Amino acid sequence: MTYEIVTLYVITFCLIVGAAFTLIGAIGLLKFNDSMTRLHAPTKVGTVGVGGLLLASIIYNGVFGEGAMHETLIMAFLFVTAPISANFIAKVNMHRRACDQPPELPGDEQWATFDLVETDNTPDADTISQ
C-alpha cells in the first residue's frame, strides 16, 4: 500500500468524523430548548466537526496539492474565536437573567462578570447624545 492510499483513508476518516460531528452539532442546536444548553452544540461539537473537515482539506492539499495555508488560518481563527464568542454569549444570558444564576458566594464576594463599578452601569452624556 502506497502512502497516497493511506492518505486517502485518513482523509476519508477525517471527512466522516467531521461530517458526523457537524450533524450532531446541528441536531443539538435544534433539539436543545435553553439558550445556555444550545451554546454547547455550535461551540464544542461544531468546532470539532469543522476542524475535522478542515483537517481533511489540509492533509489533501499537503499531499496532493501545493499546501494548505488558507485552511490552517481558518482553523486557527475558528479555534481562537469560538470559545471567546461562547463566553460572551454566556455572559449576556447571565446578565439578562435568561438562565439559572450562579450560586451566591460567601461573604462580600461577587462573581467577576457581576462585579461592576456603579459608573459602568450608567450611560455617559456622549452616548446619550448620539
KAVENUR-V785346 format. One record per residue. SS is DSSP state (~ for helix, > for strand, _ for the rest). PHI is phi as a letter, one per 20 degrees, with the letter a starting at -180 (* if undefined). NEAR is the number of other C-alpha atoms within 12 Angstrom. Layout:
# KAVENUR-V785346
ss=SS phi=PHI near=NEAR
ss=SS phi=PHI near=NEAR
This chain:
# KAVENUR-V785346
ss=_ phi=* near=8
ss=_ phi=e near=8
ss=~ phi=f near=12
ss=~ phi=f near=15
ss=~ phi=f near=14
ss=~ phi=f near=15
ss=~ phi=f near=23
ss=~ phi=f near=22
ss=~ phi=f near=18
ss=~ phi=f near=23
ss=~ phi=f near=28
ss=~ phi=f near=21
ss=~ phi=f near=20
ss=~ phi=f near=28
ss=~ phi=f near=28
ss=~ phi=f near=23
ss=~ phi=f near=26
ss=~ phi=f near=27
ss=~ phi=f near=26
ss=~ phi=f near=23
ss=~ phi=f near=27
ss=~ phi=f near=28
ss=~ phi=f near=23
ss=~ phi=f near=26
ss=~ phi=f near=28
ss=~ phi=f near=25
ss=~ phi=f near=19
ss=~ phi=f near=25
ss=~ phi=f near=24
ss=~ phi=e near=18
ss=~ phi=f near=16
ss=_ phi=f near=18
ss=_ phi=d near=15
ss=_ phi=d near=18
ss=~ phi=f near=26
ss=~ phi=f near=28
ss=~ phi=f near=24
ss=~ phi=f near=26
ss=~ phi=f near=34
ss=~ phi=f near=31
ss=~ phi=f near=30
ss=~ phi=f near=32
ss=~ phi=e near=34
ss=~ phi=e near=29
ss=~ phi=f near=30
ss=~ phi=f near=32
ss=~ phi=f near=37
ss=~ phi=f near=31
ss=~ phi=f near=31
ss=~ phi=f near=36
ss=~ phi=f near=34
ss=~ phi=f near=30
ss=~ phi=f near=31
ss=~ phi=f near=34
ss=~ phi=f near=35
ss=~ phi=f near=32
ss=~ phi=f near=33
ss=~ phi=f near=29
ss=~ phi=f near=30
ss=~ phi=f near=27
ss=~ phi=f near=21
ss=~ phi=f near=22
ss=~ phi=e near=20
ss=~ phi=d near=18
ss=_ phi=d near=12
ss=_ phi=d near=13
ss=_ phi=o near=15
ss=_ phi=b near=21
ss=~ phi=f near=18
ss=~ phi=f near=17
ss=~ phi=f near=24
ss=~ phi=f near=23
ss=~ phi=f near=16
ss=~ phi=f near=22
ss=~ phi=f near=26
ss=~ phi=f near=18
ss=~ phi=f near=19
ss=~ phi=f near=25
ss=~ phi=f near=24
ss=~ phi=e near=16
ss=~ phi=e near=17
ss=~ phi=f near=27
ss=~ phi=f near=21
ss=~ phi=f near=17
ss=~ phi=f near=20
ss=~ phi=f near=26
ss=~ phi=f near=19
ss=~ phi=f near=17
ss=~ phi=f near=24
ss=~ phi=f near=28
ss=~ phi=f near=25
ss=~ phi=f near=20
ss=~ phi=f near=23
ss=~ phi=f near=21
ss=~ phi=f near=21
ss=_ phi=e near=15
ss=_ phi=l near=15
ss=_ phi=e near=16
ss=_ phi=b near=20
ss=_ phi=f near=17
ss=_ phi=e near=19
ss=_ phi=f near=17
ss=_ phi=f near=9
ss=_ phi=f near=12
ss=_ phi=e near=12
ss=_ phi=f near=8
ss=_ phi=m near=7
ss=_ phi=d near=8
ss=_ phi=f near=13
ss=_ phi=c near=15
ss=_ phi=f near=18
ss=_ phi=f near=13
ss=_ phi=f near=18
ss=_ phi=d near=21
ss=_ phi=e near=14
ss=_ phi=d near=14
ss=_ phi=f near=11
ss=~ phi=g near=9
ss=~ phi=f near=9
ss=~ phi=f near=10
ss=~ phi=e near=11
ss=_ phi=d near=12
ss=_ phi=f near=12
ss=_ phi=e near=11
ss=~ phi=f near=8
ss=~ phi=f near=8
ss=~ phi=f near=8
ss=~ phi=f near=8
ss=~ phi=f near=7
ss=_ phi=e near=7
